[in-house]
Amino acid sequence: MILTMMTVMNASAQGSAATALCSVPKGAKLARDQRDNMRLTCLKQKKSEINVSQCLNIANSLEYSTNAEDARMVCLYDLRQQLTAKECLTVTKAMEFPDSGDEARWECLRRYNKSLSPKQCRVFAKGMSYPANAQRAEVYCSQELK
């Protein structure tokens, strides 16, 4: 049934520009977790074709916060299109949970440590949820980005 729904969903997405990417058909009588599973499966299948904005839109359409956070991690780590530092910051700001938000900020700091200015680095550092992470990130920005 889910495979059939995915096929219908893909066909309708190709047929209509107004149809949202990875949307669940309105007539589908599925529970919330089933709808999220469909969207998350679709996101993982399309990760090589979509951009960060589309990925975050799919993540925002998920009904459970934990599923949405998992989708944002796909946006951060798994897209074929390399994120820019600005897009990386956008993903970190979309994170709902402190732990995954700080993980995402550290990932962005490490990924762009050769191209970030000290000011840009401090933006990531100040966004840390936990004070100890913020302090370590401030030290990282002052010592690693010379």
MOCORWO-V140873 format. One record per run of one state. SS is the DSSP state (h for helix, s for strand, l for the rest). FROM is the first residue (numbers start at 0). TO is the last residue. If there is no record, write none. Layout:
ss;from;to
SS;FROM;TO
SS;FROM;TO
This chain:
ss;from;to
l;0;0
h;1;14
l;15;30
h;31;45
l;46;50
h;51;60
l;61;63
h;64;76
l;77;83
h;84;93
l;94;96
h;97;110
l;111;116
h;117;125
l;126;129
h;130;143
l;144;145
